[in-house]
Amino acid sequence: MLSKKWALLVLFVFVGSILLTACEGETKEVEVTVVVQETVVETEIETVVETVVETVVETVVETVVETVVVEATEPPPRPAEPRTLVICQGQEPETLYDYGGNMLAMAHIFEAIYDGPFDLNSFGYQAVILEKLPSLSDGDAAIETVTVEAGDVVVDDGGEPVTLEEGALIRPAGCYDAECAIEFDGNALEMEQMVVTFKLIEGLLWSDGEPLTVYDSVYAFNVVSDPDSTTSKYTPERTTSYEALDDYTAVWTGLPGYRDSVYFTNFWAPKPEHVWGDFTALELLEAEESSRTPLGWGAYVIDEWVAGDHISLSKNENYWRADEGLPKFENVVYRMVGENSNANIAAILSGECDIVDQTAHLDDQSELLLELQASGQVNATFVTGTVWEHADFAVVPIDSYDRPDFFGDVRTRRAIAHCMDRQAVVDTVMFGQSIVLDAYIPPEHPLFSPDVPHYAFDVAAGGALLDEVGWVDDDGDAATPRVAQGVEGVADGTLLSFNYWTTSATQRMQATQVLQASLAECGIEVTLEYWAAGEYFADGPEGPIFGRHFDIGQFAWLTGVEPSCDLYLTSEIVGEPEDGFCGWGCYNPTGWGNEEYDAACLAAIQSLPGTPEYTQYHTEAQIIFGEQLPVVPLYLRLKLAATRPDMQNFIMDPTANSEFWNIENFDY
């Protein structure tokens, strides 16, 4: 039995549905059909229902017919889902304060929150937020003649800042090498001084909407110059002044006598004084505003950093290139995934990661990546960058490291180079994606000299040199080490057997095993040992490499636009300062020094690009280095990253510090 209350409820629902139809904004005929089901109900309820339904339906239908004559309209489009780019990093930054660290993982994120002030591509600099790179030829850089006298700070003949006093060796105006340097006699004289003008593009904003000006760049210079900042003081110490002339013009003036070959880069990346200005340089090392969520002017803004997991960013609404439709993504997430190459490749294939960066060290899966690329499942980018792997001889070890003088004779060093099958390492360990090196810069570098000696793998040539020196094969068995007979500084009967050390990185372990086998073909026995990186690279006197108590040590240096000949200057030999060495934080662990090399390298550093001297001295330094061979250049380390197959505008450049240098253009 249907109750009266239930019948009325059904009726109200039914009527409500008709009225809802009448309110829809569509132009169409409305057909109302009333279906009457046979139901046993009480007579009075049936009568009420029939009467009400007839009346209401008749009224509603008339209303609907009259109402639904409005013009048809399309429903509003749904807003597009915000797109997110997921970048998987093998390493997590220690900090995002760029005066407090220098990890590549940090540089990747800087590319998102900053944009410039320079890009470094194809062994050259490009201005990003400056109108142009200043140049001597355009007149926005100049070399002026100034008068100096006792008590002034200048740069001496060795390139070091000094307070001018009698006896100081300096270069007067017009003198550009050591041959014309003079001793200061106390009388005023003329020296040359560089002055460089930078023009910031107008209209830049910090991501919080505040104007960005060159005053922010001057503020950054002052922070860098502060003793509590841990960044290099090399250029600030050689600066007379760095000042803003107006909101968009900055002028850098070098110390008299300082000729900076990259003078056009002496514009300090702006820092937000309106946010950081309340902190001291020491406080900025730890402040949240500088170390965790720094403010920038680039394509994205940091939203949060969840330690050990991710850093998330969103589009900067004040980005100066927003009218170009940049950036392409609403959000970017840097996920910290570690260095498990198999897991990271699986994450690309599953869509969890759009990009796996070079800090994930996919090198040990190069072959798999090439196969996946051939089948269209990923894009694998292999670039021979500017990180060069090398094997350093301890030509002169520290006094406390007692061993025979294996490497004092340059012919022995050359023989060892001939006996290292470096091409086999490139072909097998690097899957043919790298190249063998002859110098501290790659052959595609515009300053590379083709006259640098090349040491091809040649067992016969290596053996002949060893015979000359006195390392002889006394038993006719190439599988046993040679023996000293008349080798200067080495006791007769000493085996040509020594240590070869490097880190426990998989690629280095594989490379050294190939080299060990090829050296054995020449009768050279090496004992391999692999170290934890922290222990291996520890400063002296405890660290094995930078404490100079090793035989051969393999590691890598970074070179860039400027050839890094300074790494092996005599003045950079590590050791106790009281013993005449540079100190334990310097670069040259070989103990090797050469006056001719020093002179050529220093002259190159103090020459200006575009001058004949600049090319001449860099060429001389490379050739001397190749002839003397304090280290064996091995191969270029690869920059290797993987992306989803439809990723667009992902360009790894040999000299770009980070593969995200143009992240604002990334798309898929």
CORHUTA-V210188 format. One record per residue. N is the residue number from 0. RES is the residue in one letter. PSI is psi in degrees with one decimal (* if undefined). Layout:
BEGIN
[[N | RES | PSI] [N | RES | PSI]]
END
This chain:
BEGIN
[[0 | M | 128.2] [1 | L | 125.6] [2 | S | 158.7] [3 | K | -40.8] [4 | K | -42.8] [5 | W | -39.8] [6 | A | -42.4] [7 | L | -36.5] [8 | L | -44.8] [9 | V | -41.5] [10 | L | -46.1] [11 | F | -39.1] [12 | V | -42.9] [13 | F | -47.5] [14 | V | -40.2] [15 | G | -36.8] [16 | S | -34.1] [17 | I | -43.4] [18 | L | -36.7] [19 | L | -40.1] [20 | T | -36.3] [21 | A | -21.4] [22 | C | -8.2] [23 | E | 144.3] [24 | G | 49.4] [25 | E | 144.0] [26 | T | 108.3] [27 | K | 158.7] [28 | E | 141.5] [29 | V | 121.3] [30 | E | 122.0] [31 | V | 121.2] [32 | T | 127.8] [33 | V | 118.7] [34 | V | 122.5] [35 | V | 118.1] [36 | Q | 142.4] [37 | E | 117.4] [38 | T | 138.1] [39 | V | 112.1] [40 | V | 169.9] [41 | E | 146.3] [42 | T | -42.3] [43 | E | -31.4] [44 | I | -41.7] [45 | E | -44.3] [46 | T | -45.4] [47 | V | -45.5] [48 | V | -46.8] [49 | E | -44.2] [50 | T | -47.4] [51 | V | -43.5] [52 | V | -45.4] [53 | E | -46.1] [54 | T | -48.3] [55 | V | -45.5] [56 | V | -44.4] [57 | E | -42.5] [58 | T | -45.5] [59 | V | -41.3] [60 | V | -45.0] [61 | E | -40.1] [62 | T | -42.2] [63 | V | -47.5] [64 | V | -39.0] [65 | E | -30.8] [66 | T | -38.5] [67 | V | 48.7] [68 | V | 11.7] [69 | V | 158.5] [70 | E | 139.9] [71 | A | 142.7] [72 | T | 145.1] [73 | E | 140.5] [74 | P | 146.6] [75 | P | 141.2] [76 | P | 146.6] [77 | R | 140.1] [78 | P | 142.3] [79 | A | 143.7] [80 | E | 136.4] [81 | P | 134.1] [82 | R | 140.0] [83 | T | 130.5] [84 | L | 125.1] [85 | V | 116.8] [86 | I | 124.0] [87 | C | 120.6] [88 | Q | 141.4] [89 | G | -23.8] [90 | Q | 153.3] [91 | E | 136.5] [92 | P | 148.5] [93 | E | -30.4] [94 | T | 162.3] [95 | L | 19.7] [96 | Y | 110.8] [97 | D | -2.2] [98 | Y | 14.1] [99 | G | 5.7] [100 | G | 172.2] [101 | N | 29.4] [102 | M | 146.1] [103 | L | -35.7] [104 | A | -33.1] [105 | M | -42.3] [106 | A | -35.2] [107 | H | -42.8] [108 | I | -32.6] [109 | F | -34.1] [110 | E | -24.4] [111 | A | -37.6] [112 | I | -21.9] [113 | Y | 172.1] [114 | D | 90.6] [115 | G | -154.4] [116 | P | -13.0] [117 | F | 152.0] [118 | D | 152.7] [119 | L | 97.9] [120 | N | 146.3] [121 | S | 43.8] [122 | F | 32.4] [123 | G | 160.7] [124 | Y | 144.4] [125 | Q | 133.7] [126 | A | 140.0] [127 | V | -58.6] [128 | I | 10.8] [129 | L | 153.3] [130 | E | -34.9] [131 | K | 168.2] [132 | L | 128.0] [133 | P | 152.2] [134 | S | 152.4] [135 | L | -35.2] [136 | S | -29.1] [137 | D | -12.7] [138 | G | -6.7] [139 | D | 3.6] [140 | A | 142.2] [141 | A | 154.9] [142 | I | 114.7] [143 | E | 153.8] [144 | T | 126.5] [145 | V | 155.6] [146 | T | 130.9] [147 | V | 155.8] [148 | E | 174.9] [149 | A | 135.6] [150 | G | -17.8] [151 | D | 150.4] [152 | V | 126.1] [153 | V | 175.4] [154 | V | 129.8] [155 | D | -173.8] [156 | D | -28.1] [157 | G | 2.3] [158 | G | 11.4] [159 | E | 141.9] [160 | P | 132.1] [161 | V | 155.0] [162 | T | 124.4] [163 | L | 123.5] [164 | E | 165.6] [165 | E | 137.1] [166 | G | -15.1] [167 | A | 135.7] [168 | L | 116.2] [169 | I | 167.5] [170 | R | 113.4] [171 | P | 169.2] [172 | A | 133.4] [173 | G | -6.7] [174 | C | 127.2] [175 | Y | 10.8] [176 | D | 174.4] [177 | A | -23.5] [178 | E | -27.6] [179 | C | 8.2] [180 | A | 148.7] [181 | I | 159.7] [182 | E | 133.6] [183 | F | 128.7] [184 | D | 8.5] [185 | G | -14.2] [186 | N | 144.8] [187 | A | 144.5] [188 | L | 171.0] [189 | E | 136.7] [190 | M | 169.2] [191 | E | 145.8] [192 | Q | 133.8] [193 | M | 137.7] [194 | V | 123.8] [195 | V | 130.9] [196 | T | 130.4] [197 | F | 137.5] [198 | K | 114.7] [199 | L | 141.1] [200 | I | 149.3] [201 | E | 155.7] [202 | G | 5.2] [203 | L | 144.1] [204 | L | 146.2] [205 | W | 160.0] [206 | S | -16.6] [207 | D | 4.0] [208 | G | -6.5] [209 | E | 145.6] [210 | P | 142.3] [211 | L | 126.3] [212 | T | 175.6] [213 | V | -15.2] [214 | Y | -29.8] [215 | D | -29.7] [216 | S | -41.1] [217 | V | -39.6] [218 | Y | -43.8] [219 | A | -42.4] [220 | F | -42.1] [221 | N | -36.6] [222 | V | -45.3] [223 | V | -39.4] [224 | S | -17.8] [225 | D | 135.2] [226 | P | -25.3] [227 | D | -8.9] [228 | S | 137.0] [229 | T | 2.3] [230 | T | 167.2] [231 | S | 140.9] [232 | K | 11.2] [233 | Y | -55.8] [234 | T | -44.5] [235 | P | -36.8] [236 | E | -17.5] [237 | R | 20.4] [238 | T | 129.8] [239 | T | -44.8] [240 | S | 153.4] [241 | Y | 113.8] [242 | E | 157.6] [243 | A | 130.6] [244 | L | -32.6] [245 | D | -169.2] [246 | D | -24.9] [247 | Y | 4.5] [248 | T | 122.3] [249 | A | 147.0] [250 | V | 124.9] [251 | W | 132.2] [252 | T | 123.0] [253 | G | 166.1] [254 | L | 147.5] [255 | P | 134.2] [256 | G | -9.5] [257 | Y | 115.2] [258 | R | 104.7] [259 | D | 118.0] [260 | S | -18.7] [261 | V | 43.4] [262 | Y | -29.1] [263 | F | -2.7] [264 | T | 5.1] [265 | N | 48.6] [266 | F | 118.4] [267 | W | 132.7] [268 | A | 126.0] [269 | P | 147.4] [270 | K | 145.3] [271 | P | 91.7] [272 | E | -31.4] [273 | H | -16.3] [274 | V | -42.8] [275 | W | -13.6] [276 | G | -19.9] [277 | D | -4.5] [278 | F | 148.0] [279 | T | 166.4] [280 | A | -36.2] [281 | L | -41.7] [282 | E | -30.7] [283 | L | -22.4] [284 | L | -29.0] [285 | E | -12.8] [286 | A | 140.0] [287 | E | -40.6] [288 | E | -23.7] [289 | S | -32.9] [290 | S | -21.1] [291 | R | -43.1] [292 | T | 59.9] [293 | P | 144.8] [294 | L | 139.5] [295 | G | -167.5] [296 | W | 8.3] [297 | G | -161.4] [298 | A | -23.5] [299 | Y | 161.6] [300 | V | 136.7] [301 | I | 128.4] [302 | D | -45.7] [303 | E | 156.3] [304 | W | 109.2] [305 | V | 104.6] [306 | A | 133.9] [307 | G | -3.1] [308 | D | -63.0] [309 | H | 162.7] [310 | I | 122.4] [311 | S | 143.0] [312 | L | 157.2] [313 | S | 166.0] [314 | K | 136.0] [315 | N | 111.0] [316 | E | -15.5] [317 | N | 17.1] [318 | Y | 135.1] [319 | W | -12.0] [320 | R | 20.7] [321 | A | -32.5] [322 | D | -8.5] [323 | E | 4.2] [324 | G | 23.6] [325 | L | 148.2] [326 | P | 171.9] [327 | K | -23.2] [328 | F | 149.9] [329 | E | -35.5] [330 | N | 153.0] [331 | V | 136.1] [332 | V | 121.7] [333 | Y | 110.4] [334 | R | 136.4] [335 | M | 106.0] [336 | V | -5.1] [337 | G | -172.1] [338 | E | 27.6] [339 | N | 98.8] [340 | S | -38.2] [341 | N | -45.7] [342 | A | -37.1] [343 | N | -34.5] [344 | I | -40.1] [345 | A | -35.8] [346 | A | -33.7] [347 | I | -46.4] [348 | L | -33.6] [349 | S | -10.8] [350 | G | 3.7] [351 | E | -31.7] [352 | C | 137.2] [353 | D | -31.6] [354 | I | 137.2] [355 | V | 120.9] [356 | D | 177.9] [357 | Q | -18.7] [358 | T | -9.6] [359 | A | -9.6] [360 | H | 67.3] [361 | L | 5.7] [362 | D | -38.3] [363 | D | -3.5] [364 | Q | 28.1] [365 | S | -43.1] [366 | E | -44.9] [367 | L | -42.6] [368 | L | -38.9] [369 | L | -38.0] [370 | E | -43.7] [371 | L | -35.2] [372 | Q | -41.6] [373 | A | -30.6] [374 | S | 3.7] [375 | G | 17.9] [376 | Q | -26.1] [377 | V | 165.0] [378 | N | 123.6] [379 | A | 124.7] [380 | T | 115.2] [381 | F | 122.6] [382 | V | 131.5] [383 | T | 109.3] [384 | G | -145.5] [385 | T | 17.0] [386 | V | 116.4] [387 | W | 129.4] [388 | E | 140.6] [389 | H | 156.0] [390 | A | 113.9] [391 | D | 131.6] [392 | F | 137.1] [393 | A | 77.6] [394 | V | -45.3] [395 | V | 96.9] [396 | P | 170.9] [397 | I | 150.1] [398 | D | -34.6] [399 | S | -7.6] [400 | Y | 99.2] [401 | D | 111.3] [402 | R | 162.6] [403 | P | 156.1] [404 | D | 73.9] [405 | F | -36.1] [406 | F | 10.5] [407 | G | -30.4] [408 | D | 121.7] [409 | V | -26.1] [410 | R | -33.1] [411 | T | -42.6] [412 | R | -40.8] [413 | R | -39.0] [414 | A | -43.5] [415 | I | -39.8] [416 | A | -42.0] [417 | H | -28.2] [418 | C | 0.9] [419 | M | 113.6] [420 | D | 77.9] [421 | R | -33.2] [422 | Q | -34.3] [423 | A | -36.1] [424 | V | -45.3] [425 | V | -42.7] [426 | D | -34.9] [427 | T | -60.1] [428 | V | -38.4] [429 | M | 5.4] [430 | F | 34.7] [431 | G | 9.2] [432 | Q | -9.2] [433 | S | -168.2] [434 | I | 154.7] [435 | V | 141.0] [436 | L | 153.3] [437 | D | -13.2] [438 | A | -175.0] [439 | Y | 5.8] [440 | I | 150.9] [441 | P | 161.2] [442 | P | -21.4] [443 | E | -6.8] [444 | H | 135.6] [445 | P | -18.4] [446 | L | 3.1] [447 | F | 137.2] [448 | S | 126.6] [449 | P | -8.4] [450 | D | -0.4] [451 | V | 133.2] [452 | P | 143.4] [453 | H | 132.5] [454 | Y | 90.3] [455 | A | 156.4] [456 | F | 115.3] [457 | D | 97.2] [458 | V | -39.0] [459 | A | -45.2] [460 | A | -41.6] [461 | G | -43.1] [462 | G | -38.5] [463 | A | -40.7] [464 | L | -40.9] [465 | L | -38.5] [466 | D | -42.4] [467 | E | -43.1] [468 | V | -30.6] [469 | G | 10.0] [470 | W | 107.4] [471 | V | 152.8] [472 | D | 90.9] [473 | D | -12.7] [474 | D | 4.3] [475 | G | 14.0] [476 | D | 108.3] [477 | A | -17.4] [478 | A | -12.1] [479 | T | 152.7] [480 | P | 149.4] [481 | R | 165.7] [482 | V | 143.0] [483 | A | 129.5] [484 | Q | 95.8] [485 | G | 20.4] [486 | V | 126.6] [487 | E | 127.9] [488 | G | 5.1] [489 | V | 132.6] [490 | A | 137.4] [491 | D | 141.7] [492 | G | -7.6] [493 | T | 131.7] [494 | L | 144.0] [495 | L | 75.3] [496 | S | 126.0] [497 | F | 174.2] [498 | N | 147.1] [499 | Y | 111.2] [500 | W | 149.6] [501 | T | -173.0] [502 | T | 173.2] [503 | S | 14.4] [504 | A | 137.4] [505 | T | -46.8] [506 | Q | -40.7] [507 | R | -38.6] [508 | M | -43.2] [509 | Q | -43.2] [510 | A | -45.1] [511 | T | -29.0] [512 | Q | -37.3] [513 | V | -44.7] [514 | L | -37.0] [515 | Q | -44.0] [516 | A | -40.6] [517 | S | -34.7] [518 | L | -35.4] [519 | A | -29.1] [520 | E | -22.8] [521 | C | 3.3] [522 | G | 27.2] [523 | I | 120.4] [524 | E | 125.6] [525 | V | 140.6] [526 | T | 116.3] [527 | L | 140.3] [528 | E | 136.7] [529 | Y | 133.3] [530 | W | 152.1] [531 | A | 139.1] [532 | A | -42.9] [533 | G | -39.0] [534 | E | -40.5] [535 | Y | -42.6] [536 | F | 10.5] [537 | A | 145.2] [538 | D | 154.1] [539 | G | 168.5] [540 | P | -7.3] [541 | E | -39.8] [542 | G | 140.2] [543 | P | -42.7] [544 | I | -56.3] [545 | F | 11.6] [546 | G | -3.3] [547 | R | 38.9] [548 | H | 72.1] [549 | F | 174.1] [550 | D | -67.3] [551 | I | 132.9] [552 | G | 128.9] [553 | Q | 132.1] [554 | F | -164.0] [555 | A | 149.5] [556 | W | 160.3] [557 | L | 131.2] [558 | T | 164.4] [559 | G | -138.2] [560 | V | -42.7] [561 | E | 119.0] [562 | P | 134.4] [563 | S | 56.4] [564 | C | -23.3] [565 | D | -15.1] [566 | L | -26.6] [567 | Y | 28.9] [568 | L | 151.5] [569 | T | -36.8] [570 | S | -9.7] [571 | E | 7.7] [572 | I | 127.8] [573 | V | 146.8] [574 | G | 175.5] [575 | E | 127.7] [576 | P | -35.7] [577 | E | -15.9] [578 | D | 7.3] [579 | G | 8.7] [580 | F | 174.9] [581 | C | -31.7] [582 | G | 177.7] [583 | W | -0.1] [584 | G | 16.7] [585 | C | -170.9] [586 | Y | -33.4] [587 | N | 101.6] [588 | P | -2.9] [589 | T | -23.6] [590 | G | -1.6] [591 | W | 137.4] [592 | G | 146.1] [593 | N | 121.6] [594 | E | -41.0] [595 | E | -41.5] [596 | Y | -45.8] [597 | D | -45.9] [598 | A | -43.3] [599 | A | -43.4] [600 | C | -47.3] [601 | L | -38.1] [602 | A | -37.4] [603 | A | -43.4] [604 | I | -34.6] [605 | Q | 6.5] [606 | S | 162.4] [607 | L | 140.5] [608 | P | 142.3] [609 | G | -13.4] [610 | T | 151.4] [611 | P | -34.3] [612 | E | -35.4] [613 | Y | -49.6] [614 | T | -41.8] [615 | Q | -49.9] [616 | Y | -35.1] [617 | H | -36.3] [618 | T | -45.8] [619 | E | -44.6] [620 | A | -42.5] [621 | Q | -43.0] [622 | I | -44.2] [623 | I | -42.4] [624 | F | -45.4] [625 | G | -34.2] [626 | E | -41.9] [627 | Q | -29.7] [628 | L | 60.9] [629 | P | -20.7] [630 | V | 156.1] [631 | V | 109.8] [632 | P | 130.8] [633 | L | -70.4] [634 | Y | 165.2] [635 | L | 132.7] [636 | R | 147.1] [637 | L | 142.1] [638 | K | 120.8] [639 | L | 124.7] [640 | A | 158.2] [641 | A | 143.3] [642 | T | 165.1] [643 | R | 151.8] [644 | P | -22.2] [645 | D | 12.0] [646 | M | 134.3] [647 | Q | 147.3] [648 | N | 21.9] [649 | F | 107.4] [650 | I | 113.0] [651 | M | 125.8] [652 | D | 144.4] [653 | P | -38.3] [654 | T | -8.3] [655 | A | 132.2] [656 | N | -39.9] [657 | S | 145.1] [658 | E | -3.2] [659 | F | 22.9] [660 | W | -23.9] [661 | N | 42.0] [662 | I | -26.7] [663 | E | -19.9] [664 | N | -4.5] [665 | F | 143.7] [666 | D | 165.3] [667 | Y | *]]
END
